[in-house]
């Protein structure tokens, strides 16, 4: 199963029953451009985390930087969680 958070803001995700590990993929927000100078892209990372069913995981999705002097705004970040419930 996958859940993806793309709108900038803070979220709380309740770990479902039977889930003890999640694969978390994230991309940071990009910086805004200044005139003809492009903003820097957000970096990507992934990490496997041990979790406890019924607990809450806090998630923050960053907003892209605002462009200046006619430059474009940077892209927003995102967070994606991948997991598979396992029951005995």
Long-range contacts (C-beta under 8 A, 24 or more apart in sequence): 1-82, 1-83, 1-84, 1-85, 2-80, 2-81, 2-82, 3-80, 3-81, 4-78, 4-79, 4-80, 4-81, 5-59, 5-61, 5-78, 5-79, 5-80, 6-61, 6-76, 6-78, 7-61, 7-76, 8-61, 8-62, 8-63, 8-76, 8-77, 9-60, 9-61, 10-58, 10-59, 10-60, 11-58, 11-59, 11-60, 11-61, 12-56, 12-57, 12-58, 12-59, 13-56, 13-57, 13-58, 13-59, 13-81, 14-54, 14-55, 14-56, 15-51, 15-52, 15-53, 15-54, 15-55, 15-56, 15-57, 16-53, 16-83, 16-85, 17-53, 17-54, 17-85, 17-87, 18-53, 18-85, 18-86, 18-87, 19-51, 19-53, 19-83, 19-84, 19-85, 19-86, 20-50, 20-51, 20-52, 20-53, 20-86, 21-48, 21-49, 21-50, 21-51, 21-83, 22-48, 22-49, 22-51, 22-57, 22-81, 22-82, 22-83, 23-47, 23-48, 23-81, 23-82, 23-83, 24-48, 24-49, 24-79, 24-80, 24-81, 24-82, 25-79, 25-80, 25-82, 26-77, 26-78, 26-79, 26-80, 27-77, 27-78, 28-62, 28-77, 29-61, 29-62, 29-63, 29-64, 29-65, 29-74, 29-75, 29-76, 29-77, 30-64, 30-65, 30-74, 30-75, 30-77, 31-64, 31-65, 31-74, 32-64, 32-65, 32-66, 32-67, 32-68, 32-71, 32-72, 32-73, 32-74, 33-67, 33-68, 33-71, 33-72, 33-73, 33-74, 34-67, 34-68, 34-69, 34-71, 35-68, 35-69, 35-70, 35-71, 36-71, 37-71, 38-71, 39-64, 39-65, 39-67, 39-71, 39-72, 39-74, 41-75, 42-74, 42-75, 42-77, 57-81
